[in-house]
């Protein structure tokens, strides 16, 4: 998959794969090496598309928030992630209640 991908297609594949890894093993499972193995890039190639591992993780978290990911958003709330700082307390409570069942 990696050799034929360019720019936005690579970033999209990386983010999609990172979300899959997160669902399989939590945030700690989201590594540049793990993503690279799945999309056919080196870990440096994965990072290249974002500038840093931190920027890559932020892009993954933003995608999870924008898509309303029911598994990742509650984790971000519980970890008090800066990307959910603008979320109201009532919205945070609703996400956590929904995740609890």
C-alpha positions in Angstrom: 0.0 0.0 0.0 2.8 2.4 0.9 4.7 2.8 -2.4 1.8 4.0 -4.4 0.3 6.3 -1.8 0.9 10.0 -1.9 0.1 12.9 0.4 -3.5 13.0 1.6 -4.1 9.3 0.7 -1.2 8.3 3.0 -2.4 10.5 5.8 -5.9 9.1 5.5 -4.5 5.5 5.6 -2.3 6.3 8.6 -5.2 7.8 10.6 -7.6 5.0 9.7 -5.0 2.4 10.7 -4.2 4.3 13.9 -7.9 4.3 14.8 -8.0 0.5 14.2 -5.0 -0.1 16.4 -6.5 2.1 19.1 -9.6 0.0 19.0 -7.6 -3.2 19.2 -5.2 -2.2 22.0 -5.8 1.3 23.3 -3.8 4.4 22.8 -0.5 2.7 23.6 -1.0 0.4 20.6 -0.8 3.4 18.3 2.8 3.4 17.2 4.5 4.6 14.1 6.1 1.2 13.7 2.7 -0.6 14.1 1.0 1.7 11.7 3.9 1.4 9.2 3.7 -2.4 9.2 0.0 -2.2 8.2 0.2 0.5 5.6 3.6 -0.4 4.1 5.7 2.5 5.3 8.7 2.8 7.5 8.0 4.3 10.9 9.9 7.4 9.7 7.6 7.5 6.6 4.6 7.5 8.9 6.0 10.4 11.0 7.0 12.3 7.9 3.4 12.9 7.0 2.7 14.7 10.3 6.0 16.1 11.4 6.1 14.3 14.8 4.5 11.5 16.6 2.6 14.0 18.8 1.1 15.7 15.8 0.1 12.3 14.4 -1.6 11.4 17.6 -3.4 14.7 17.7 -4.6 14.1 14.1 -5.9 10.7 15.1 -7.7 12.1 18.2 -9.2 14.9 16.1 -10.6 12.4 13.7 -12.0 10.3 16.5 -13.7 13.4 17.9 -15.0 14.6 14.5 -16.4 11.1 13.7 -18.0 10.7 17.2 -15.9 7.6 18.0 -17.8 6.0 20.9 -14.7 4.2 22.3 -12.0 6.8 22.0 -13.9 10.0 23.1 -14.6 8.6 26.6 -10.9 7.7 26.9 -9.9 11.2 26.0 -12.4 12.6 28.5 -11.1 10.3 31.3 -7.5 11.3 30.4 -8.5 15.0 30.4 -7.0 15.3 26.9 -6.4 18.9 25.9 -8.3 18.3 22.6 -11.6 17.9 24.5 -11.0 21.0 26.7 -13.8 22.9 24.8 -16.3 20.1 25.5 -19.0 21.1 28.0 -19.4 19.2 31.2 -22.8 18.0 30.2 -21.4 16.6 26.9 -18.6 14.9 28.8 -21.1 13.4 31.2 -23.3 12.2 28.3 -20.3 10.5 26.5 -19.2 8.8 29.7 -22.7 7.6 30.5 -23.1 6.2 27.0 -19.8 4.4 27.3 -20.8 2.9 30.6 -23.7 1.3 29.0 
